Structure formats: C-alpha cells, structure tokens
Amino acid sequence: MIITPLLVVFLILVFVLVFLFVRTIDKRRWLTFLISLVLTPLVYFYMFYPFLNIITPFHHQKRFNAEAWEAKPGLRYEMIKNMKETDFLIGKSKTEIDSLLGKAEWLSWDEAAKAHDDNKWNYGLGLLPGAFNENKECLTVIFEDNKAVALEQYQEEIVFEDE
C-alpha cells in the first residue's frame, strides 16, 4: 500500500470521528484513544474506503488493444484516454479503422440531408463504474476525405426497451 497525503488525511478524519463516537461510550481518555487507534483501520478499510470507491468513478486506464476492444466492448472506456492522447486513429483510413475497431455500431444522423452520415462512425464504450452513473460512454470517429480527423467522446442516457 502506498501512503499518500490523501490517505493520511482520510485516516485522520476517520480517527477523529471514531474517537468522538467512542468518547460518548466511555470517558477514560486513554481507553478511548486506544480503542480509536485499533478501530480506525477497520472502519477505514471495511466501511469508509469501500463507500468511497462506490461513489467515485475511478477506473483503470489501458492502452489500445484490438483484441480487447472486440472481446470486451463493455470495457472500452478504459482504452479511450490513450487513444485520444496519442492520436492513434487520426489520419487512418476507413478500412484501417474498420480493421482496428470493427464495423461502426451506428452512424450519426445528418439533419440537413435527413439521412445517416457515413463520415461519423459511432462506437459504444460501456458504462463507467460508479453508483450514480446513468449514462453510457460513446465515441464518434469523424472522417474527412476518407481519413479520420477527430474523435469525440460523449455520454448518452441509458434507455431500456419495453418488452
């Protein structure tokens, strides 16, 4: 385990809260301090830390891997940061993008032409972990002259179809 300043602050915060709680039970300071010292790691690692992980949207970052992209579409959000930072797809042709990412899952709608836009390919990236996440992550690859020129990441509300 790596001890960071944030970890120390959180441990102190939990210690103070446990100390204040235990002090309501027993007024002996040495016993209260001892119990608080023993209970703080337990409260932190079994209550506070799991709760913190549920409400914060932390996820691992991975490099792009075509096999993982195809095999685990629900975890594509882990690769998108690397793809955007390295401009990995920029300048590639539609056939190269098709071989790396697969066929576009859907095409964007062009309101002016009242038709699907063949120059905007969309892919689902999955759901970011977190308790209060109501949106799915999506990626649009924008083409000009048969070459990828931009990547746009956006969120879309999850819609469940009625049976």
Beta strands, then each sheet from edge to edge (+ up, - down):
strand 1: 106-110
strand 2: 115-126
strand 3: 135-144
strand 4: 147-157
sheet 1: 1+ 2- 3+ 4-
end
